[in-house]
């Protein structure tokens, strides 16, 4: 039981940073997309 709990914590610790990284990447992409969209509106 204790072993599986430790394994779960280790999995969670590996899983969480990747989710944070993924979210950050998606946020950055969306941010740049919004900037590009604003520039397109201004250039028209």
mmCIF file of the N, C-alpha and C atoms, coordinates in Angstrom:
data_MODEL
# 
_entry.id   MODEL 
# 
loop_
_atom_site.group_PDB 
_atom_site.id 
_atom_site.type_symbol 
_atom_site.label_atom_id 
_atom_site.label_alt_id 
_atom_site.label_comp_id 
_atom_site.label_asym_id 
_atom_site.label_entity_id 
_atom_site.label_seq_id 
_atom_site.pdbx_PDB_ins_code 
_atom_site.Cartn_x 
_atom_site.Cartn_y 
_atom_site.Cartn_z 
_atom_site.occupancy 
_atom_site.B_iso_or_equiv 
_atom_site.pdbx_formal_charge 
_atom_site.auth_seq_id 
_atom_site.auth_comp_id 
_atom_site.auth_asym_id 
_atom_site.auth_atom_id 
_atom_site.pdbx_PDB_model_num 
ATOM 1   N N  . UNK A 1 1  ? 0.841  -1.204 0.000   1.00 0.00 ? 1  UNK A N  1 
ATOM 2   C CA . UNK A 1 1  ? 0.000  0.000  0.000   1.00 0.00 ? 1  UNK A CA 1 
ATOM 3   C C  . UNK A 1 1  ? 0.873  1.251  0.000   1.00 0.00 ? 1  UNK A C  1 
ATOM 4   N N  . UNK A 1 2  ? 1.838  1.267  0.902   1.00 0.00 ? 2  UNK A N  1 
ATOM 5   C CA . UNK A 1 2  ? 2.729  2.422  1.014   1.00 0.00 ? 2  UNK A CA 1 
ATOM 6   C C  . UNK A 1 2  ? 3.537  2.602  -0.275  1.00 0.00 ? 2  UNK A C  1 
ATOM 7   N N  . UNK A 1 3  ? 3.970  1.475  -0.861  1.00 0.00 ? 3  UNK A N  1 
ATOM 8   C CA . UNK A 1 3  ? 4.753  1.522  -2.095  1.00 0.00 ? 3  UNK A CA 1 
ATOM 9   C C  . UNK A 1 3  ? 3.942  2.145  -3.235  1.00 0.00 ? 3  UNK A C  1 
ATOM 10  N N  . UNK A 1 4  ? 2.691  1.728  -3.360  1.00 0.00 ? 4  UNK A N  1 
ATOM 11  C CA . UNK A 1 4  ? 1.845  2.248  -4.438  1.00 0.00 ? 4  UNK A CA 1 
ATOM 12  C C  . UNK A 1 4  ? 1.557  3.740  -4.216  1.00 0.00 ? 4  UNK A C  1 
ATOM 13  N N  . UNK A 1 5  ? 1.439  4.143  -2.955  1.00 0.00 ? 5  UNK A N  1 
ATOM 14  C CA . UNK A 1 5  ? 1.228  5.571  -2.669  1.00 0.00 ? 5  UNK A CA 1 
ATOM 15  C C  . UNK A 1 5  ? 2.446  6.370  -3.096  1.00 0.00 ? 5  UNK A C  1 
ATOM 16  N N  . UNK A 1 6  ? 3.645  5.858  -2.775  1.00 0.00 ? 6  UNK A N  1 
ATOM 17  C CA . UNK A 1 6  ? 4.871  6.540  -3.181  1.00 0.00 ? 6  UNK A CA 1 
ATOM 18  C C  . UNK A 1 6  ? 4.960  6.613  -4.701  1.00 0.00 ? 6  UNK A C  1 
ATOM 19  N N  . UNK A 1 7  ? 4.594  5.515  -5.355  1.00 0.00 ? 7  UNK A N  1 
ATOM 20  C CA . UNK A 1 7  ? 4.595  5.481  -6.815  1.00 0.00 ? 7  UNK A CA 1 
ATOM 21  C C  . UNK A 1 7  ? 3.641  6.517  -7.387  1.00 0.00 ? 7  UNK A C  1 
ATOM 22  N N  . UNK A 1 8  ? 2.479  6.646  -6.749  1.00 0.00 ? 8  UNK A N  1 
ATOM 23  C CA . UNK A 1 8  ? 1.476  7.616  -7.203  1.00 0.00 ? 8  UNK A CA 1 
ATOM 24  C C  . UNK A 1 8  ? 1.999  9.035  -7.050  1.00 0.00 ? 8  UNK A C  1 
ATOM 25  N N  . UNK A 1 9  ? 2.670  9.304  -5.916  1.00 0.00 ? 9  UNK A N  1 
ATOM 26  C CA . UNK A 1 9  ? 3.236  10.645 -5.709  1.00 0.00 ? 9  UNK A CA 1 
ATOM 27  C C  . UNK A 1 9  ? 4.301  10.937 -6.754  1.00 0.00 ? 9  UNK A C  1 
ATOM 28  N N  . UNK A 1 10 ? 5.117  9.936  -7.060  1.00 0.00 ? 10 UNK A N  1 
ATOM 29  C CA . UNK A 1 10 ? 6.183  10.122 -8.054  1.00 0.00 ? 10 UNK A CA 1 
ATOM 30  C C  . UNK A 1 10 ? 5.561  10.390 -9.426  1.00 0.00 ? 10 UNK A C  1 
ATOM 31  N N  . UNK A 1 11 ? 4.539  9.638  -9.774  1.00 0.00 ? 11 UNK A N  1 
ATOM 32  C CA . UNK A 1 11 ? 3.837  9.851  -11.056 1.00 0.00 ? 11 UNK A CA 1 
ATOM 33  C C  . UNK A 1 11 ? 3.257  11.261 -11.092 1.00 0.00 ? 11 UNK A C  1 
ATOM 34  N N  . UNK A 1 12 ? 2.641  11.678 -9.990  1.00 0.00 ? 12 UNK A N  1 
ATOM 35  C CA . UNK A 1 12 ? 2.010  12.992 -9.910  1.00 0.00 ? 12 UNK A CA 1 
ATOM 36  C C  . UNK A 1 12 ? 3.056  14.086 -10.074 1.00 0.00 ? 12 UNK A C  1 
ATOM 37  N N  . UNK A 1 13 ? 4.231  13.887 -9.439  1.00 0.00 ? 13 UNK A N  1 
ATOM 38  C CA . UNK A 1 13 ? 5.291  14.890 -9.530  1.00 0.00 ? 13 UNK A CA 1 
ATOM 39  C C  . UNK A 1 13 ? 5.864  14.982 -10.936 1.00 0.00 ? 13 UNK A C  1 
ATOM 40  N N  . UNK A 1 14 ? 5.856  13.863 -11.673 1.00 0.00 ? 14 UNK A N  1 
ATOM 41  C CA . UNK A 1 14 ? 6.309  13.889 -13.066 1.00 0.00 ? 14 UNK A CA 1 
ATOM 42  C C  . UNK A 1 14 ? 5.236  14.497 -13.966 1.00 0.00 ? 14 UNK A C  1 
ATOM 43  N N  . UNK A 1 15 ? 3.983  14.214 -13.629 1.00 0.00 ? 15 UNK A N  1 
ATOM 44  C CA . UNK A 1 15 ? 2.852  14.615 -14.460 1.00 0.00 ? 15 UNK A CA 1 
ATOM 45  C C  . UNK A 1 15 ? 2.568  16.114 -14.347 1.00 0.00 ? 15 UNK A C  1 
ATOM 46  N N  . UNK A 1 16 ? 2.631  16.647 -13.126 1.00 0.00 ? 16 UNK A N  1 
ATOM 47  C CA . UNK A 1 16 ? 2.250  18.043 -12.891 1.00 0.00 ? 16 UNK A CA 1 
ATOM 48  C C  . UNK A 1 16 ? 3.110  19.037 -13.672 1.00 0.00 ? 16 UNK A C  1 
ATOM 49  N N  . UNK A 1 17 ? 4.455  18.945 -13.635 1.00 0.00 ? 17 UNK A N  1 
ATOM 50  C CA . UNK A 1 17 ? 5.260  19.918 -14.391 1.00 0.00 ? 17 UNK A CA 1 
ATOM 51  C C  . UNK A 1 17 ? 4.957  19.909 -15.886 1.00 0.00 ? 17 UNK A C  1 
ATOM 52  N N  . UNK A 1 18 ? 4.699  18.737 -16.449 1.00 0.00 ? 18 UNK A N  1 
ATOM 53  C CA . UNK A 1 18 ? 4.403  18.663 -17.882 1.00 0.00 ? 18 UNK A CA 1 
ATOM 54  C C  . UNK A 1 18 ? 3.093  19.372 -18.193 1.00 0.00 ? 18 UNK A C  1 
ATOM 55  N N  . UNK A 1 19 ? 2.107  19.254 -17.297 1.00 0.00 ? 19 UNK A N  1 
ATOM 56  C CA . UNK A 1 19 ? 0.831  19.945 -17.486 1.00 0.00 ? 19 UNK A CA 1 
ATOM 57  C C  . UNK A 1 19 ? 1.038  21.452 -17.397 1.00 0.00 ? 19 UNK A C  1 
ATOM 58  N N  . UNK A 1 20 ? 1.836  21.880 -16.418 1.00 0.00 ? 20 UNK A N  1 
ATOM 59  C CA . UNK A 1 20 ? 2.134  23.312 -16.254 1.00 0.00 ? 20 UNK A CA 1 
ATOM 60  C C  . UNK A 1 20 ? 2.838  23.839 -17.496 1.00 0.00 ? 20 UNK A C  1 
ATOM 61  N N  . UNK A 1 21 ? 3.820  23.077 -17.997 1.00 0.00 ? 21 UNK A N  1 
ATOM 62  C CA . UNK A 1 21 ? 4.555  23.480 -19.197 1.00 0.00 ? 21 UNK A CA 1 
ATOM 63  C C  . UNK A 1 21 ? 3.619  23.581 -20.390 1.00 0.00 ? 21 UNK A C  1 
ATOM 64  N N  . UNK A 1 22 ? 2.756  22.577 -20.529 1.00 0.00 ? 22 UNK A N  1 
ATOM 65  C CA . UNK A 1 22 ? 1.799  22.549 -21.636 1.00 0.00 ? 22 UNK A CA 1 
ATOM 66  C C  . UNK A 1 22 ? 0.872  23.761 -21.568 1.00 0.00 ? 22 UNK A C  1 
ATOM 67  N N  . UNK A 1 23 ? 0.360  24.039 -20.379 1.00 0.00 ? 23 UNK A N  1 
ATOM 68  C CA . UNK A 1 23 ? -0.538 25.185 -20.189 1.00 0.00 ? 23 UNK A CA 1 
ATOM 69  C C  . UNK A 1 23 ? 0.185  26.478 -20.513 1.00 0.00 ? 23 UNK A C  1 
ATOM 70  N N  . UNK A 1 24 ? 1.431  26.595 -20.052 1.00 0.00 ? 24 UNK A N  1 
ATOM 71  C CA . UNK A 1 24 ? 2.215  27.805 -20.311 1.00 0.00 ? 24 UNK A CA 1 
ATOM 72  C C  . UNK A 1 24 ? 2.435  27.983 -21.811 1.00 0.00 ? 24 UNK A C  1 
ATOM 73  N N  . UNK A 1 25 ? 2.777  26.900 -22.510 1.00 0.00 ? 25 UNK A N  1 
ATOM 74  C CA . UNK A 1 25 ? 2.987  26.969 -23.957 1.00 0.00 ? 25 UNK A CA 1 
ATOM 75  C C  . UNK A 1 25 ? 1.709  27.400 -24.666 1.00 0.00 ? 25 UNK A C  1 
ATOM 76  N N  . UNK A 1 26 ? 0.592  26.795 -24.295 1.00 0.00 ? 26 UNK A N  1 
ATOM 77  C CA . UNK A 1 26 ? -0.694 27.138 -24.914 1.00 0.00 ? 26 UNK A CA 1 
ATOM 78  C C  . UNK A 1 26 ? -1.044 28.593 -24.631 1.00 0.00 ? 26 UNK A C  1 
ATOM 79  N N  . UNK A 1 27 ? -0.784 29.046 -23.411 1.00 0.00 ? 27 UNK A N  1 
ATOM 80  C CA . UNK A 1 27 ? -1.059 30.427 -23.040 1.00 0.00 ? 27 UNK A CA 1 
ATOM 81  C C  . UNK A 1 27 ? -0.221 31.390 -23.854 1.00 0.00 ? 27 UNK A C  1 
ATOM 82  N N  . UNK A 1 28 ? 1.068  31.068 -24.028 1.00 0.00 ? 28 UNK A N  1 
ATOM 83  C CA . UNK A 1 28 ? 1.971  31.916 -24.811 1.00 0.00 ? 28 UNK A CA 1 
ATOM 84  C C  . UNK A 1 28 ? 1.522  31.966 -26.259 1.00 0.00 ? 28 UNK A C  1 
ATOM 85  N N  . UNK A 1 29 ? 1.179  30.793 -26.814 1.00 0.00 ? 29 UNK A N  1 
ATOM 86  C CA . UNK A 1 29 ? 0.718  30.747 -28.214 1.00 0.00 ? 29 UNK A CA 1 
ATOM 87  C C  . UNK A 1 29 ? -0.525 31.597 -28.392 1.00 0.00 ? 29 UNK A C  1 
ATOM 88  N N  . UNK A 1 30 ? -1.473 31.471 -27.467 1.00 0.00 ? 30 UNK A N  1 
ATOM 89  C CA . UNK A 1 30 ? -2.715 32.235 -27.543 1.00 0.00 ? 30 UNK A CA 1 
ATOM 90  C C  . UNK A 1 30 ? -2.416 33.733 -27.419 1.00 0.00 ? 30 UNK A C  1 
ATOM 91  N N  . UNK A 1 31 ? -1.468 34.066 -26.536 1.00 0.00 ? 31 UNK A N  1 
ATOM 92  C CA . UNK A 1 31 ? -1.071 35.454 -26.324 1.00 0.00 ? 31 UNK A CA 1 
ATOM 93  C C  . UNK A 1 31 ? -0.515 36.049 -27.616 1.00 0.00 ? 31 UNK A C  1 
ATOM 94  N N  . UNK A 1 32 ? 0.413  35.328 -28.264 1.00 0.00 ? 32 UNK A N  1 
ATOM 95  C CA . UNK A 1 32 ? 0.993  35.812 -29.524 1.00 0.00 ? 32 UNK A CA 1 
ATOM 96  C C  . UNK A 1 32 ? -0.062 35.883 -30.621 1.00 0.00 ? 32 UNK A C  1 
ATOM 97  N N  . UNK A 1 33 ? -0.988 34.923 -30.611 1.00 0.00 ? 33 UNK A N  1 
ATOM 98  C CA . UNK A 1 33 ? -2.072 34.913 -31.602 1.00 0.00 ? 33 UNK A CA 1 
ATOM 99  C C  . UNK A 1 33 ? -2.933 36.165 -31.452 1.00 0.00 ? 33 UNK A C  1 
ATOM 100 N N  . UNK A 1 34 ? -3.225 36.538 -30.212 1.00 0.00 ? 34 UNK A N  1 
ATOM 101 C CA . UNK A 1 34 ? -4.017 37.746 -29.960 1.00 0.00 ? 34 UNK A CA 1 
ATOM 102 C C  . UNK A 1 34 ? -3.272 38.990 -30.427 1.00 0.00 ? 34 UNK A C  1 
ATOM 103 N N  . UNK A 1 35 ? -1.969 39.048 -30.152 1.00 0.00 ? 35 UNK A N  1 
ATOM 104 C CA . UNK A 1 35 ? -1.157 40.196 -30.589 1.00 0.00 ? 35 UNK A CA 1 
ATOM 105 C C  . UNK A 1 35 ? -1.170 40.290 -32.110 1.00 0.00 ? 35 UNK A C  1 
ATOM 106 N N  . UNK A 1 36 ? -0.993 39.151 -32.772 1.00 0.00 ? 36 UNK A N  1 
ATOM 107 C CA . UNK A 1 36 ? -0.985 39.116 -34.235 1.00 0.00 ? 36 UNK A CA 1 
ATOM 108 C C  . UNK A 1 36 ? -2.336 39.587 -34.783 1.00 0.00 ? 36 UNK A C  1 
ATOM 109 N N  . UNK A 1 37 ? -3.404 39.140 -34.138 1.00 0.00 ? 37 UNK A N  1 
ATOM 110 C CA . UNK A 1 37 ? -4.746 39.518 -34.560 1.00 0.00 ? 37 UNK A CA 1 
ATOM 111 C C  . UNK A 1 37 ? -4.937 41.038 -34.418 1.00 0.00 ? 37 UNK A C  1 
ATOM 112 N N  . UNK A 1 38 ? -4.457 41.592 -33.309 1.00 0.00 ? 38 UNK A N  1 
ATOM 113 C CA . UNK A 1 38 ? -4.549 43.037 -33.075 1.00 0.00 ? 38 UNK A CA 1 
ATOM 114 C C  . UNK A 1 38 ? -3.777 43.791 -34.155 1.00 0.00 ? 38 UNK A C  1 
ATOM 115 N N  . UNK A 1 39 ? -2.574 43.303 -34.480 1.00 0.00 ? 39 UNK A N  1 
ATOM 116 C CA . UNK A 1 39 ? -1.756 43.943 -35.514 1.00 0.00 ? 39 UNK A CA 1 
ATOM 117 C C  . UNK A 1 39 ? -2.469 43.889 -36.858 1.00 0.00 ? 39 UNK A C  1 
ATOM 118 N N  . UNK A 1 40 ? -3.113 42.768 -37.172 1.00 0.00 ? 40 UNK A N  1 
ATOM 119 C CA . UNK A 1 40 ? -3.846 42.624 -38.435 1.00 0.00 ? 40 UNK A CA 1 
ATOM 120 C C  . UNK A 1 40 ? -4.986 43.640 -38.502 1.00 0.00 ? 40 UNK A C  1 
ATOM 121 N N  . UNK A 1 41 ? -5.684 43.821 -37.373 1.00 0.00 ? 41 UNK A N  1 
ATOM 122 C CA . UNK A 1 41 ? -6.791 44.788 -37.329 1.00 0.00 ? 41 UNK A CA 1 
ATOM 123 C C  . UNK A 1 41 ? -6.256 46.201 -37.559 1.00 0.00 ? 41 UNK A C  1 
ATOM 124 N N  . UNK A 1 42 ? -5.121 46.519 -36.930 1.00 0.00 ? 42 UNK A N  1 
ATOM 125 C CA . UNK A 1 42 ? -4.545 47.864 -37.058 1.00 0.00 ? 42 UNK A CA 1 
ATOM 126 C C  . UNK A 1 42 ? -4.011 48.119 -38.467 1.00 0.00 ? 42 UNK A C  1 
ATOM 127 N N  . UNK A 1 43 ? -3.486 47.066 -39.096 1.00 0.00 ? 43 UNK A N  1 
ATOM 128 C CA . UNK A 1 43 ? -2.875 47.248 -40.418 1.00 0.00 ? 43 UNK A CA 1 
ATOM 129 C C  . UNK A 1 43 ? -3.920 47.403 -41.524 1.00 0.00 ? 43 UNK A C  1 
ATOM 130 N N  . UNK A 1 44 ? -5.160 47.000 -41.259 1.00 0.00 ? 44 UNK A N  1 
ATOM 131 C CA . UNK A 1 44 ? -6.199 47.088 -42.299 1.00 0.00 ? 44 UNK A CA 1 
ATOM 132 C C  . UNK A 1 44 ? -6.635 48.535 -42.529 1.00 0.00 ? 44 UNK A C  1 
# 
